[in-house]
Amino acid sequence: MTTLSETIRPSRAQSREWKAILILILLVPVLWSPLILFRFVLYQPFSIPSSSMAPTLMVGDYVFAAKYAYGYGRNSIPFAPSWISGRILAADPEHGDIVVFRTAKDGSVDYVKRVVGLPGDRIQMRGGALILNDRPVTRVGLADALADNACGVDGGVKVHRWRETLPNGASYVTNDCIDNGFLDNTNVVTVPPGHVFVLGDNRDNSTDSRMMSSFGFVPMNNLIGKVTRIFWSLDEDGEPHMERLGKVR
């Protein structure tokens, strides 16, 4: 008597299902690698939470920061150990660059400001005007504007606007809503090696390098990237603000 042994074979449908799962598992790293490369190596997205860089960057803007612009350091490499120092492929920022960084005082918070001082530069604020290497930076008065949250208060506030142009040609608009504000006059400071001096474009509502005891100079090793583009923007009602999209100066 022949004893029949039953061999259970997967159906064709089951076989195709397992093949599909296997292919998907193999493709996940391939599909994710461009996103990982983009996010961790090329451009990192950030949202703008405050008006400290108004009118250049507004609350509701979403920007890309080019991580390759200044090289890669502890603050720009995800999950990097704290003992890492220096930057790989290091490059220095230029006057007028808008940078994302962490301060020497608080390494857990990301800030965005404009670089106005490089190593060796002498910086001072005098009557609200920026003095760079003992010379007033060129600025031209523009028409006053009504700006929301310009001075840290809700609602429209009348602000004076200036077009400021640095010696290298970098030009941008600043807000000034308080005459003789407490940061409009500062002592002369010299930017030390390996550091930058940063300001917010919204001069009367910005925590920046003018506050030496609590903020101070920014180490270049703490730079995360250079802001290059607004890729999305929402107004105060949550509606798309398409006219704000584009390159950042």
FENZIKA-V979935 format. One record per run of one state. SS is the DSSP state (~ for helix, > for strand, _ for the rest). FROM is the first residue (numbers start at 0). TO is the last residue. Records with the same first field share a line. If there is no record, write none. Layout:
# FENZIKA-V979935
SS->FROM-TO + FROM-TO
This chain:
# FENZIKA-V979935
_->0-10 + 47-59 + 66-70 + 72-86 + 88-96 + 101-109 + 117-120 + 126-127 + 132-133 + 136-136 + 148-154 + 165-169 + 176-187 + 190-193 + 199-200 + 205-216 + 234-238 + 240-240 + 244-244 + 247-248
~->11-41 + 202-204 + 219-221 + 241-243
>->42-46 + 60-65 + 71-71 + 87-87 + 97-100 + 110-116 + 121-125 + 128-131 + 134-135 + 137-147 + 155-164 + 170-175 + 188-189 + 194-198 + 201-201 + 217-218 + 222-233 + 239-239 + 245-246
